[in-house]
Amino acid sequence: MASKGNTSLSKGIPQIKDAFIVIIKTEWNAHIVDKLEKGCKKTLKQAGVACKTLTVPGAVEIAFAVKAYAESNQPPADAFITLGTVIRGGTPHFDYVCKAVTDGVVSLNMVLDVPVIFGVLTVDNEEQAMERAGGKHGHKGEEAAVTAIKMIELNRRLRKG
């Protein structure tokens, strides 16, 4: 069973300047994903971090959108946050989608110069998703935003030498 969220995650959020984050979210399960995005944007705004959201049809398309944005002529992102909700059904499709999106985000973290934060819920049912979108298991959208801020700060510190 999942913990009730990483309550220590929001302690010591670094102050970063001129940061820009691209959020990639899915259309599937929009009523849940929109809650994740709202919490994510709230946290970023409180930290003074600018953001932009791109929407893709489903979780499998997240990695493509991150890579396409990173290679585009758009303003460069200091981090990407991926948001989605994959709910188990009665077929193996859930397993394939979860593996594809997880492998995609991990692969991007190995090749991009900026962090890609995994904010995709992989749950058995809608109740579990809601518990993680501001319910008893915390708010994974807010946690993804804090993680992105901390990773931007780490990335900048490491690049300074």
matplotlib code that plots the C-alpha trace (Angstrom):
import matplotlib.pyplot as plt

x = [0.0, 1.2, 2.2, 0.2, 2.4, 5.9, 5.2, 8.9, 9.1, 7.8, 10.4, 13.3, 12.0, 14.9, 14.4, 15.2, 15.1, 14.0, 12.8, 10.4, 8.6, 6.6, 3.8, 2.7, -0.8, -3.1, -6.8, -7.7, -9.2, -9.3, -11.3, -8.4, -5.5, -7.0, -6.8, -3.2, -2.4, -4.2, -2.2, 1.0, 0.4, -0.5, 2.7, 4.8, 3.0, 3.7, 7.4, 7.5, 8.1, 6.6, 5.0, 3.2, 0.9, 0.7, -2.1, -1.7, -4.3, -2.9, 0.0, 1.9, 2.1, 3.8, 7.3, 6.9, 5.6, 8.4, 11.0, 9.3, 9.2, 12.8, 13.9, 11.6, 12.3, 10.1, 11.5, 13.8, 12.4, 14.3, 12.2, 9.2, 6.4, 4.4, 0.8, -1.7, -3.8, -3.8, -6.5, -6.3, -9.0, -9.9, -7.1, -3.3, -3.5, -2.9, 0.5, 1.6, 0.7, 2.3, 5.5, 5.6, 5.1, 7.6, 10.2, 9.6, 10.2, 13.3, 14.7, 14.2, 16.0, 19.0, 19.2, 17.8, 19.8, 16.9, 14.8, 11.6, 9.4, 7.1, 3.7, 1.6, -0.7, -0.9, -3.7, -6.2, -9.3, -10.6, -10.9, -7.1, -6.5, -8.7, -6.9, -3.7, -5.2, -5.7, -7.1, -5.7, -2.6, -1.6, -1.5, 0.9, 0.5, 1.9, 4.6, 5.6, 6.0, 8.2, 10.3, 10.8, 11.9, 14.4, 15.7, 16.2, 18.2, 20.3, 20.9, 21.9, 24.3, 25.9, 26.4, 28.1, 30.9]
y = [0.0, 3.5, 5.9, 9.0, 11.0, 12.3, 14.8, 15.7, 16.5, 20.1, 20.9, 23.0, 23.8, 25.7, 29.1, 29.0, 31.9, 32.1, 28.5, 27.2, 23.9, 22.1, 19.9, 17.1, 15.8, 13.2, 13.5, 10.1, 10.4, 14.2, 14.6, 13.2, 14.5, 18.0, 17.9, 16.8, 19.7, 22.2, 21.2, 21.1, 24.6, 26.0, 24.8, 26.1, 29.5, 29.7, 29.1, 31.7, 29.1, 29.6, 26.7, 25.7, 22.7, 20.5, 17.8, 14.4, 11.8, 9.1, 8.1, 6.3, 9.6, 11.4, 10.5, 11.6, 15.0, 15.5, 14.6, 16.7, 19.7, 19.3, 19.2, 22.1, 25.8, 26.5, 28.2, 25.6, 23.8, 23.5, 20.4, 18.4, 17.1, 14.2, 13.8, 11.1, 8.4, 4.8, 2.7, -1.1, -2.7, -6.3, -6.9, -6.8, -3.4, -1.7, -3.5, -2.5, 1.1, 1.4, -0.2, 1.9, 5.2, 4.3, 3.2, 6.3, 8.7, 6.7, 6.8, 10.6, 11.1, 9.3, 11.4, 14.9, 17.6, 18.3, 16.2, 14.5, 14.0, 11.0, 12.2, 9.4, 7.6, 3.8, 2.6, -0.3, 1.9, 5.5, 5.6, 5.1, 7.8, 10.3, 9.5, 10.6, 13.7, 15.6, 12.8, 10.7, 9.8, 13.3, 15.3, 13.7, 16.8, 19.0, 16.5, 16.4, 20.1, 20.1, 17.3, 19.3, 22.4, 20.3, 18.6, 21.9, 23.2, 20.0, 20.1, 23.8, 23.1, 20.2, 22.1, 25.0, 22.5]
z = [0.0, -0.8, 1.9, 2.6, 0.4, 0.9, 3.6, 3.9, 0.2, 0.5, 3.2, 2.0, -1.5, -3.1, -4.5, -8.2, -10.6, -14.2, -14.3, -16.9, -16.8, -19.5, -18.2, -20.5, -19.5, -20.9, -22.1, -20.6, -17.2, -17.5, -14.3, -12.4, -14.5, -14.3, -10.5, -10.7, -13.1, -10.9, -7.8, -9.9, -11.3, -7.8, -6.4, -9.3, -9.1, -5.3, -6.1, -8.9, -11.6, -15.1, -16.8, -20.0, -20.5, -23.5, -23.8, -25.5, -26.1, -23.7, -21.5, -24.2, -26.2, -23.3, -24.1, -27.7, -26.7, -24.3, -26.9, -29.6, -27.4, -26.3, -29.9, -31.0, -31.4, -28.4, -25.3, -23.6, -20.6, -17.3, -16.6, -17.8, -15.6, -16.9, -15.6, -16.4, -14.8, -16.0, -14.3, -14.4, -16.5, -17.2, -19.9, -20.0, -21.7, -18.3, -17.9, -21.4, -21.0, -17.6, -18.8, -22.0, -20.2, -17.4, -19.8, -21.9, -19.0, -17.8, -21.4, -21.6, -18.3, -19.8, -23.0, -22.2, -20.4, -18.1, -15.7, -16.7, -13.6, -13.5, -12.3, -13.9, -11.5, -12.1, -10.0, -9.7, -9.6, -9.7, -5.9, -5.6, -8.2, -6.3, -3.1, -4.8, -6.4, -3.2, -1.0, 1.8, -0.1, -0.7, -4.0, -6.6, -8.8, -6.1, -5.3, -9.0, -9.0, -5.9, -7.3, -10.5, -8.6, -6.6, -9.7, -11.5, -8.6, -8.5, -12.3, -12.1, -9.2, -10.9, -14.2, -12.4, -11.4]

ax = plt.figure().add_subplot(projection="3d")
ax.plot(x, y, z, "-o")
ax.set_aspect("equal")
plt.show()
